[in-house]
Amino acid sequence: MSAAPPTAISFVIPFLNEEKTLRELFERIRDAVNPLLTDGERFEVVFVDDGSTDGSVAEVEKLSKEETNVRLIVLQGNFGKSAALAAGFARAEGRVVFTLDADLQDDPKEIPRFLQKLDEGFDVVSGYKQKRNDPFTKVLPSRVFNWMVRRATGIELHDVNCGFKAYRRVVLENVRLYGELHRFVPVLAHWKRFRVGEIVVEHHARQHGVSKFGGSRFFRGLMDLLTVVFLMKYERRPAHFFGGLGALTLLAGVAVCTYLLVLKILGEAIGHRPLLNLGVLLVVVGVQILATGLIAELMVHARADVPYVIKKRIGFDRKAADE
């Protein structure tokens, strides 16, 4: 049996209760991509269910029976968007991998422009929703958050939160996703010396379903930003961060205790001095911080890499049979 044609483009689309949009999204992607492929190429759409409770999974299962390039990954429950993307990335085969939201607010007609930008020598292209069709309560926190990301990381992206992105496969093979770091993939890619670009994309108002955005997402994003800044500087050498802080604290404690020891030798009573408590506390805290750095070093070399559990997969066995 002859080998199946290579997969040129993959689309990884996490979804949570988006039953009414999934079929139309696939059709729009198909219409946008087919004219771009040669006779020896194909595309695939990898839908990843992140704990839907409506008929979304049944809709994709039905679609997969009609379209040979539809894949479905059903997670055991709601693991979050980063985990869903990681599951899709691990199984997508395209030389270029797109991500976009399942709610039809991202427009697949922009796909050729993403590919043109990649052809200019970029490894990651991120969408920029310059004109957003979202409530002000969602737009304002996003603007503030993006400004903070630019200041903290030095990468000049206007809309790091935009889910419409295109990656060369090599980028995804070198960036690890967990927690809620999905929005920071371009930042992590930039840190690993990949070229990151941006294009303005059209953004549509949501027509079906409800937004998954909440106020807590902003604060989780801030915590993730701190994580990313730390990873950019100390991912492979956490002891350098904790070691410096721990050493300063320990040295301060030793200095205080040495001063008190000299006073004791000179005959002064030091047992009642608050400075003695401070000196001992600084020594203990300094040792603890140093120990934290060593534990962090151990974790770097022994960390789990799979933040999700797959319940079932559809369409992948058919692809293997074709090959």
N, C-alpha and C positions, 0 to 999 in steps of 0.2 A: 504493500500500500504506500502510495506516495506521501511525502511529508506535507503537512499543512503549511500554507503560506505564513510568513513571519507576521507577528503582531506589531504593527507600526505604532499605534496609539492605544493607550489604555485610559479609561475613565474610572476613577474610584469615587463612588458616591455614597457616603453614609446617609442613612435616613432614619427618622423616628416619627412615625405616624404621618406619612405623606402620601396616603393611598391615592389621592385624586391627581397627583402631579407626576407620578413616576412614568407612566406610559408616554405622556406627552413629552416629558423630558428626554426619554430615549429617542423618540421620533425626531425631535429637534436636533439631537446630537447626530443621529444617522444622516439626516438631510445635510448637515453642515460638513460632515467628515467624508462621506462617500466620494464627492468630487475631488478630494485631495489625495486619494489613494491610487496607487498604480494597480495593475492587474495582479501583481504578486504580493499585495499587502492586504491586511485586514485590520479592523479595530475591535476592541472589546469594551464592554461596560460592566464593571464589577460593582454591583449594588451590595451594600453592607447594612444589614438591619441591626440597629442598636437598641433592641428592646421594644419594638413597636407593639401596640395593643389593638390597632385597628386592622384593616384588611390589606395593609401594605405588602406583607410577605406573600400573601395569596396572589396579589396583583403581579408581583415580579415573577412568581412561579409560573403563572399563566403566560407572561411575556416571554419567559425563557423557552417555553415549548414552541413559541412562534418564531423566535429569533435566535439563530445559532450563536450569536456573539454576545448574548446576555448571560452573565454569571451572577450568582447570589450567594452571599455568605450571611448566615443567620447566627448572631452571637447568642450566648446563653441568656443574656439579659442586657441591661443598660450599663455599659462600661465607659461611656463617654466618647466624644468625637475623636480624640487622639488614638484611643485603642481601636476604634472602628477603622480609622485610616490606616493604622499599622497593619491590621488584618488584611485590608485591601492591598496595600503596598506589597506585602509579602507574597501575594499571589497574582498580582498584575504582571503581564509579560511585555508590555509595550516599551519601545525605545524611549518614548515620551509618555509621561503619565500626567494626566490632568486631574484636578480635583475641582468640584463645584458643588454647591448646595442643591438639595433635592426639591426646593420650594419654588422653582422657576423664576426666582429673582435674578439669577445669573442667566445670561443669554448665550446659548451655544453658537450663535452667529459670530461671536468674537474669536472662535477657535483659530481661524486662519491668521488673525493678527498676532495671537500668541506664538504660533509656529514661525511667523516671519521674524518676530523678536528673538526667538531661540536661534534662528539662522544667522542672526547678527553676531553670534558668539556668546550669548548668555546661556547659563546653565539652569537658572530659575527665572521665571517671569511671573510676577504677581499682579493681579488686577487692582485697579484703583477706582473705587466707586465715587468719582468726583461729585456727581449729583445723586444723592441717595433718596430713595423713596421709602423711607422709614420714619417712624414717629421721632419727634425731637428728643424724647427721653431715651431713645436708643442711639441717635446720632451724636448728641453732645458727649456722653461718656466715651464713645468710640474716638471722637476727635481728640479728647484729652488724653486718652490712653495712647493713641498713635504718636502724639507729641512727646509723651514720656518715653516711648520706645526709641524714638529718634535721638533724644537727648542721652539716653542711657547706653545705647548700643553703637551710635555713630552711623547706622545704616539709614539712608535717606528714602525710606518707603513712606508714602502718605497713608497707606491703608493696609497695615499688616493683618488686620482682622478679616480682610476679604477672603472668602473661601474659594474664589476662582483663581487657580494657579496652574502653571505648567512646569514640569520638572524633567530634566534628563534623568534617565534611570540611575546613573552613577551617583547622583545627589542623594536619592532615597536609600541607596545602599550604604551611605556613609553618615546618615543622620538618624538618630534613634528617637522614637516617639514614646512618651509615657505621660501620665498625669494629664495636663491640658496644654501641652507644648505644641499642638498642631499649628497654632497661629504664628509660632516663632520659627517654623522651618526655614523661611528665607534668612532669618537672622543667624541661625545655626549654620546654614549653608555658607553664608558670607564669612562667618568665622573660620570655616574650613577652606577658605580661599576660592570658593566657587563664585562665578560672576552672577550677580542678581540684578534683574531689570524690572521695569514696571510699565504697564500701559493703562490708559484710562478705558474703562469698560462701562457699558450701559447697564443700569440697574433698574429692575422693574419692581413695582409694588406687589406685595404678597396678595394673591387672589384666593388661595385655599389654606386651610389649616391655621395654626397659631404659631407665633414666634416662640422659639425656645430661649430667647434672651431674657435674663432677669438681672436685678440689681446686684445679686451676689456674684455674677459673672465678672463684673468690673473688678471687684476686690480679689477674686481668684486670679484674674489677669495680672494684677499688681504682684501677687506672690510669685506667679510664674515668671514675671519679668525679673524679679530678684534672682530666681533660680537660673534664668538664662544668663544674666550678667555674671553670676558666679561660675556657671559652666564655661563661659567664654574665656575666663581668666584662669580657672583653677580645676577644670574637669579632670585633668590628668595629674594634677599635683595639689590635691586639697590640703595636704600637710603644710604646704607653703603658706596658705592662708591662716589655718589654725595654728601653725607653728609660730608664725610671727606674732600673732595676737597673744598666744599662750606664753611665748618667751618674754614679751614685754611685761605681762602681768606677773609672771614668776620672778623676773628680775626686780620689779618694783617691790614685791613681797620680801625678797631676800635683802634688798637694800634697807627696808624698814626694820626687819628683824636684826640685821647687822648693827644698825644704829642703836637699837634698844639693847643689844648685847654689850656694846661699848659702854652705854650708860650703866648697865648692871655691873660691869667690871669696875667702873669708877665708883661704885657704891650706892648708886641711886636705886630706889625701888621702882620696878616697872610693872608689877603684877596688876596694878589698878588702872593702868593707862589704856584708854581706848585704842591707842595706836598699836598696841600689841595684838589686839583682836583683828585690826585691819591688816597687819602684816601677815598673820597666820592665814587669814581669809584669802589674801592675794596669792600666797604660795599654793594653797589648796586649789583655788580656781585656775591658776596657771597650769598646774599639773593636769587638771581635768580637761582643759582646752587642748593641751598637747596630746592627751590620750584620744580626744575626739578626732583630731587630725589623723592619728594613726589608724583609728577605726575606719575613717572615711577612705583612707588609702586601701584598706583591705576590701571595702565595699566596691571600689572601682574595679578590682580584679575578680570579684565574685558576685556579680549582680545578675538578677533575673531579667530576661529580655522579652518575655511574652506577657503583656498586660491584659489578656482577654482569653475567653474560652469559646470555642466554636461549637455550636449546636449541630449545624448541618451545612453542607455546601451543595450547590446545584449548578450544573453547567460545566464544571471543571473536568469531570470524568468523560463527558462527551468530547471535550477538547483533546484529552489525552488519546481517546479512541481514534479521532481523526488523524492524529499524528502517527 
